[in-house]
Amino acid sequence: MYLYNVFFVTAVVIISFTAVFMSGWLNLDTSAISVIVPSAYGELAVHTGFVIWKAKAENARKYRDVNWKEEEDGET
């Protein structure tokens, strides 16, 4: 799912830059496009932070269980 998010942000950025480059020929207003690119990267940053936080929580739980079992085996 993370890879899809990266591809989506890359596509949004490419389309936005293409629209900016073509705005000279088409006389388009590109003020809205100036917000799209930072918003796309902001969304990607939030998604990345969530994935890292989730992995950290899962690893902490996994290693806590492993260490608990090692302590039990050592006392017996």
Beta strands, then each sheet from edge to edge (+ up, - down):
end
